[in-house]
């Protein structure tokens, strides 16, 4: 080999080596879609999103380094949610994370064929998101709120708090695809407690006043829903105005003055979602990843609300509470 050929080969190797190293350092960057049922970040959602990011970092996924979160603040309108899900699919993203039953349905319908990680799905089997918890069998997997059991427990807690109770209203967002399933499951449990259950569907905030007034003389279960959560102060105020003992699916209602909540940790749902993202990005199919359910639930009771409602919470129930607000 002559000197000129050697120098040319050496120079070429020097040019190629940094490019090879640089490629190994950067690697592939995955885009992850995030569909959120608010129009702007709330303090609660910021905490939950940080739990998601922490979970991803623990698994080696660092935002801006090997993953990019494409967040869409979709609000609660199902049509808008579906449009934004389609927008995320077109980017494209590797998968979509979706919070809550109506948003999950929008992600599934707006981005067919794309993996969807459910966060806090009300009841994924009852709403036919998955074939079973152990073998989802489609494009969806994630965490379940154990909706059927959770709502039945809220009915039981109201019955314990108000021993003379005869009737319970169930406030539902009419756009939620799980309403029929949830209501039937709650009705069966209420029947064993000697309670009558009335279904109260609403589609807009303007209907809330009349809806909650219908529960006067009984109690109310407010089914967890982003539309209701955004209006929790108004809803709590109505339950106090109409003197309706109420159970809620988020602690924020109790912090706003509501009577009681029974719920799993929201941070657990968001942190757990990171594990599903990790598996899917590494090649696993949602159909084969079992849905996870929470194992711990927290009961919060607001004694100030109890006094305003004119009821005395039994000591046995207070002893079971994880948090009592004076």
C-alpha positions in Angstrom: 0.0 0.0 0.0 1.5 3.4 -1.0 1.7 6.3 1.4 -1.1 8.3 -0.4 -3.6 5.4 -0.1 -2.7 4.9 3.6 -3.3 8.5 4.4 -6.6 8.5 2.5 -7.9 5.5 4.4 -6.8 6.9 7.8 -8.5 10.2 7.1 -11.7 8.4 6.2 -11.7 6.3 9.3 -11.2 9.5 11.4 -14.3 11.0 9.8 -16.4 7.9 10.2 -15.6 7.2 13.8 -17.2 10.2 15.5 -20.4 9.7 13.4 -20.6 6.1 14.7 -20.1 7.1 18.3 -22.6 9.9 18.0 -25.2 7.5 16.6 -24.7 5.1 19.5 -25.0 7.9 22.0 -28.2 9.3 20.5 -30.0 6.1 19.6 -33.7 6.1 18.8 -36.1 8.7 20.2 -39.7 7.5 20.8 -42.6 9.9 20.7 -45.3 9.1 23.3 -48.8 10.6 23.0 -50.5 11.8 26.1 -54.3 12.5 26.0 -55.5 14.4 29.1 -59.1 15.4 29.8 -58.5 19.0 30.8 -57.9 22.0 28.7 -54.9 23.2 30.8 -52.7 21.7 33.6 -54.1 21.6 37.1 -52.0 21.3 40.2 -53.3 17.7 40.7 -52.5 16.8 37.1 -49.0 18.3 37.4 -48.3 16.0 40.3 -49.6 13.0 38.5 -47.5 13.8 35.4 -44.4 14.1 37.5 -45.2 10.6 38.9 -45.3 9.4 35.3 -42.0 11.0 34.5 -40.4 9.6 37.6 -41.6 6.2 36.7 -40.2 6.5 33.2 -36.8 7.8 34.5 -36.5 4.8 36.8 -36.8 2.6 33.8 -34.3 4.5 31.7 -36.6 6.7 29.7 -35.6 10.3 30.0 -37.7 13.0 28.4 -35.8 14.8 25.7 -33.1 12.1 25.5 -34.8 8.9 24.3 -38.5 9.8 24.7 -40.6 12.9 23.8 -44.0 13.4 25.5 -46.6 14.8 23.0 -49.2 16.1 25.4 -52.7 17.1 24.2 -55.0 18.9 26.6 -58.2 17.6 25.1 -60.9 18.7 27.5 -63.9 16.5 28.1 -65.6 16.7 24.7 -65.4 13.2 23.2 -65.3 14.5 19.6 -62.4 16.8 20.4 -60.6 14.0 22.2 -60.9 11.7 19.1 -59.6 14.4 16.8 -56.5 14.9 19.0 -56.0 11.1 19.2 -56.0 11.0 15.4 -53.5 14.0 15.4 -51.2 12.1 17.7 -51.3 9.0 15.5 -50.4 11.0 12.5 -47.2 12.5 14.0 -46.6 9.5 14.5 -46.4 8.4 18.1 -45.5 4.9 19.3 -48.5 4.8 21.7 -51.0 6.9 23.5 -51.5 7.2 27.2 -55.1 8.1 28.1 -56.7 8.9 31.4 -60.2 7.9 32.4 -62.9 5.9 30.7 -64.2 8.5 28.2 -60.7 9.6 27.2 -59.6 6.0 26.7 -62.6 5.3 24.5 -61.7 8.4 22.4 -58.0 7.3 22.1 -59.1 3.8 20.9 -61.7 5.2 18.4 -59.5 8.1 17.2 -56.3 6.2 16.7 -57.4 2.6 15.7 -54.5 0.1 15.7 -52.3 2.2 17.9 -51.3 0.8 21.4 -53.2 2.6 24.1 -52.0 2.6 27.8 -55.1 3.1 30.0 -54.7 5.1 33.1 -57.3 4.5 35.7 -59.9 2.8 33.5 -63.2 2.6 35.3 -63.7 -1.1 34.4 -61.9 -2.2 31.3 -63.6 -5.6 31.1 -67.2 -4.3 31.7 -66.7 -1.5 29.1 -65.2 -4.0 26.7 -61.8 -2.3 26.4 -60.1 -5.6 27.0 -61.2 -9.3 26.8 -59.9 -10.0 30.3 -57.5 -8.5 32.8 -55.0 -11.3 32.4 -55.1 -11.4 28.6 -56.4 -8.0 27.2 -56.3 -9.4 23.6 -56.3 -6.1 21.7 -54.5 -2.8 21.5 -55.3 -1.6 25.0 -53.8 -2.4 28.4 -52.9 -0.4 31.5 -54.4 0.2 35.0 -58.0 -0.3 36.2 -59.7 1.5 38.9 -61.6 -1.6 39.9 -64.7 0.3 39.0 -67.4 -2.2 39.9 -65.9 -3.0 43.3 -65.1 0.7 44.0 -68.6 1.9 43.4 -70.2 -0.9 45.4 -67.9 0.1 48.3 -69.0 3.7 48.1 -72.6 2.6 48.5 -71.6 0.5 51.5 -69.8 3.4 53.1 -72.8 5.8 52.7 -75.0 3.1 54.2 -72.7 2.9 57.2 -72.5 6.7 57.6 -76.3 7.2 57.3 -77.9 4.1 58.9 -81.4 5.2 58.1 -80.6 5.6 54.4 -83.1 4.1 52.0 -82.2 5.7 48.6 -79.0 6.5 46.8 -78.7 8.5 43.6 -75.8 7.9 41.2 -74.5 10.9 39.3 -73.0 9.9 35.9 -71.7 11.6 32.9 -74.0 10.5 30.1 -71.0 10.2 27.7 -69.3 7.5 29.8 -69.6 4.1 28.0 -69.5 2.2 31.3 -72.6 3.8 32.8 -75.0 0.9 32.2 -72.5 -1.7 33.5 -71.6 0.3 36.6 -75.2 1.1 37.5 -76.3 -2.6 37.2 -73.4 -3.7 39.4 -74.2 -1.1 42.0 -77.9 -1.9 41.9 -77.1 -5.5 42.8 -75.0 -4.5 45.7 -77.5 -1.9 47.0 -80.3 -4.5 46.9 -78.4 -6.6 49.4 -78.2 -3.5 51.7 -82.0 -2.8 51.3 -81.3 0.4 49.3 -83.0 1.7 46.2 -80.6 3.2 43.6 -81.6 5.9 41.1 -79.5 6.6 38.0 -78.9 10.3 37.3 -77.3 11.1 34.0 -76.0 14.6 33.0 -74.4 15.8 29.9 -73.5 19.4 30.9 -72.7 21.6 33.9 -76.1 23.4 33.5 -77.8 20.1 34.4 -76.0 19.6 37.7 -78.3 21.7 39.9 -81.4 19.8 39.0 -79.6 16.5 39.0 -78.3 16.8 42.5 -81.6 18.2 43.8 -83.2 14.9 42.7 -81.1 13.1 45.3 -82.6 15.1 48.2 -83.9 12.9 51.0 -81.3 10.2 50.2 -77.6 10.1 49.4 -75.4 10.4 46.3 -72.5 8.6 44.7 -70.6 10.9 42.3 -69.0 8.5 39.7 -65.4 9.6 39.0 -65.3 11.5 35.8 -63.1 14.4 34.5 -66.1 16.5 33.7 -67.3 16.3 37.4 -63.7 16.7 38.8 -63.3 20.0 37.0 -66.6 21.2 38.6 -66.0 19.7 42.0 -66.4 22.9 44.0 -69.7 23.5 42.4 -70.8 19.9 42.9 -69.8 19.9 46.6 -71.6 23.1 47.2 -74.8 21.6 45.7 -74.6 18.5 47.9 -74.3 20.7 51.0 -77.1 23.1 49.8 -79.5 20.2 49.3 -78.2 18.3 52.3 -77.3 15.2 50.4 -74.6 13.0 52.0 -72.3 12.1 49.1 -69.4 9.7 48.3 -66.8 10.7 45.7 -64.2 8.9 43.7 -61.4 11.5 44.2 -60.0 12.9 47.4 -60.1 16.4 45.9 -63.8 16.5 46.5 -63.3 16.0 50.2 -60.6 18.7 50.3 -63.2 21.0 48.7 -65.7 20.2 51.5 -67.3 17.0 50.4 -68.3 14.3 52.9 -66.2 11.3 51.9 -64.1 9.7 49.2 -62.9 6.2 48.7 -60.2 5.9 46.0 -57.0 4.3 45.0 -53.8 6.4 44.7 -53.8 8.5 41.5 -50.0 8.6 41.7 -49.9 4.8 41.6 -51.9 4.7 38.4 -49.6 7.2 36.7 -46.3 5.7 37.9 -47.6 2.2 36.9 -48.3 3.5 33.4 -44.6 4.0 32.9 -44.1 0.2 33.2 -46.6 -0.4 30.4 -44.8 2.2 28.2 -41.5 0.5 28.9 -42.8 -2.9 27.9 -44.4 -1.7 24.7 -41.4 0.4 23.6 -39.3 -2.8 24.1 -41.6 -4.7 21.7 -44.3 -6.3 23.9 -47.8 -6.3 22.6 -50.6 -4.7 24.6 -52.7 -7.9 24.0 -50.2 -9.9 26.1 -49.6 -7.4 29.0 -52.0 -8.0 31.9 -54.1 -5.1 33.2 -53.0 -4.1 36.7 -55.5 -3.2 39.5 -54.8 -1.2 42.7 -54.5 -3.1 45.9 -54.8 -0.3 48.4 -57.7 2.2 48.7 -57.9 5.3 51.0 -61.0 6.5 52.8 -61.2 10.2 53.6 -63.9 11.7 55.7 -64.7 15.4 56.2 -66.3 16.0 59.6 -67.1 19.6 58.9 -69.2 18.4 56.0 -70.9 15.9 58.2 -71.9 18.6 60.7 -73.2 20.8 57.9 -75.3 17.8 56.7 -76.6 17.1 60.2 -75.2 13.6 60.4 -72.9 11.9 62.9 -70.3 9.6 61.5 -70.2 6.3 63.5 -67.0 5.8 65.4 -66.5 2.5 63.7 -66.3 4.2 60.3 -64.0 6.9 61.6 -61.6 4.2 62.8 -61.4 2.8 59.3 -60.6 6.2 57.7 -57.1 6.9 56.4 -57.7 10.6 56.7 -60.2 12.6 58.8 -60.6 16.3 58.1 -61.9 18.3 61.1 
